[in-house]
């Protein structure tokens, strides 16, 4: 029972850490319109871009996150990781390469490590693990207040040899 609880706690902790790892970063405006190759960035899409990119990314696109593959004169070439819509929905992509015309991009933001978000995440995980551990250690009672009587006497036949 305790091993099962430990496995569940570990699985919950790992899932939480992996799913919230993005919380350790935030996007900040870049000083250049040509982000370095290999950098993970978020492109804010303009109204003109929503029209021009709707065939590839769907209508109402607000932002595209990805890793810069190339900076060309008229285009950004990126591996797409996430596409966010104006209505707040987003879709995860698996790194498909796409070209974004620079005229379709309003601003470019780079990913930066956030100490505050990381501290909040670690604190939240610690509290959650503490709560789970306290519940696991305190145990739970399931049964009646009256103990079961012990089983009755049993007969055992022992062969007798002369």
C-alpha positions in Angstrom: 0.0 0.0 0.0 2.7 2.4 1.0 4.7 1.6 -2.2 1.7 2.3 -4.3 1.3 5.7 -2.6 4.9 6.5 -3.1 4.6 5.6 -6.8 1.6 7.8 -7.2 3.4 10.7 -5.4 6.4 10.4 -7.6 4.3 10.2 -10.8 2.4 13.3 -9.7 5.6 15.2 -8.9 7.2 14.3 -12.2 4.1 15.2 -14.2 3.8 18.5 -12.4 7.4 19.4 -13.0 7.3 18.5 -16.7 4.0 20.2 -17.4 5.0 23.4 -15.6 8.6 23.6 -16.7 7.5 26.4 -19.1 6.5 28.4 -16.0 10.2 29.0 -15.3 10.5 31.2 -18.4 8.8 34.3 -19.7 9.0 36.2 -23.0 10.6 39.6 -23.1 10.9 42.0 -26.1 14.0 41.6 -28.2 16.1 44.6 -29.1 16.6 43.2 -32.6 14.2 42.1 -35.3 16.7 39.3 -36.2 16.8 36.9 -33.3 19.8 34.6 -33.2 19.5 31.2 -34.9 18.7 28.5 -32.3 16.9 30.9 -30.0 13.3 30.1 -28.9 11.1 33.1 -29.6 7.4 34.2 -29.7 6.2 36.1 -32.8 3.1 38.3 -32.3 1.1 38.1 -35.5 -0.5 41.3 -37.0 -3.9 41.5 -38.6 -2.3 41.2 -42.0 -0.5 38.1 -40.8 -3.7 36.5 -39.6 -5.1 36.8 -43.1 -1.9 35.7 -44.8 -1.2 32.7 -42.4 -4.8 31.5 -42.0 -4.4 28.7 -44.6 -1.4 27.2 -42.6 -2.3 28.0 -39.0 -6.1 28.6 -39.0 -8.1 31.8 -38.6 -7.5 34.0 -35.6 -3.9 33.3 -35.0 -2.4 35.6 -32.3 1.1 34.2 -31.7 3.5 31.6 -32.9 6.3 30.2 -30.6 9.2 28.4 -32.1 13.0 28.0 -32.5 14.7 30.2 -35.1 16.2 28.1 -37.9 17.2 31.0 -40.3 16.8 34.7 -40.6 16.2 35.6 -44.2 15.7 39.0 -45.8 11.9 38.7 -46.0 11.2 35.7 -43.8 11.8 34.0 -40.5 12.3 30.3 -40.8 11.3 28.6 -37.5 10.5 25.2 -36.0 7.0 25.7 -34.6 6.3 24.5 -31.0 3.0 26.3 -30.1 0.3 28.3 -32.0 -2.0 30.5 -29.9 -5.3 31.9 -31.2 -7.0 35.2 -30.3 -9.7 33.4 -28.4 -7.1 32.0 -25.9 -6.9 28.5 -27.3 -3.5 27.1 -28.2 -2.2 24.1 -30.0 1.1 22.3 -29.4 3.2 21.5 -32.5 6.0 19.1 -32.8 8.6 21.4 -34.4 7.4 21.5 -38.0 9.3 24.0 -40.0 7.5 27.1 -41.2 8.2 30.4 -43.0 6.9 33.6 -41.5 6.9 36.7 -43.7 8.4 39.6 -41.7 5.5 41.8 -42.7 3.2 39.4 -40.8 5.0 39.8 -37.5 4.2 42.7 -35.1 6.9 42.0 -32.5 9.4 39.3 -31.5 10.0 38.3 -27.9 12.8 36.0 -26.6 12.5 33.5 -23.8 14.2 34.4 -20.6 14.7 32.5 -17.4 12.5 33.8 -14.5 13.8 33.4 -11.0 10.4 34.5 -9.5 8.4 32.0 -11.5 10.8 29.3 -10.7 10.7 30.0 -7.0 6.9 30.0 -7.1 6.9 26.7 -9.0 9.3 25.0 -6.6 7.4 26.3 -3.6 4.1 25.1 -5.0 5.5 21.6 -5.7 7.0 21.5 -2.2 3.6 22.3 -0.6 1.9 19.7 -2.8 4.4 17.0 -2.0 4.1 17.9 1.7 0.4 17.6 1.7 0.5 14.2 -0.1 3.2 12.9 2.2 1.2 14.0 5.3 -1.8 12.2 4.0 0.2 9.1 3.2 1.9 9.0 6.6 -1.3 9.7 8.6 -3.0 6.7 7.0 -6.7 6.2 6.6 -9.2 4.0 8.4 -11.7 1.9 6.5 -13.6 -0.6 8.4 -15.9 -1.0 11.3 -15.3 0.0 14.9 -15.9 -3.6 16.1 -13.0 -5.9 15.4 -13.7 -9.2 13.6 -13.6 -12.2 15.9 -10.7 -14.6 15.3 -11.4 -17.7 13.3 -12.8 -20.7 15.1 -10.7 -23.7 16.0 -9.7 -25.9 13.1 -9.2 -29.6 13.1 -6.0 -31.1 12.0 -5.7 -34.8 11.4 -2.2 -36.2 12.1 -1.6 -39.8 10.9 -0.6 -42.1 13.7 1.8 -45.0 12.9 2.5 -47.9 15.1 
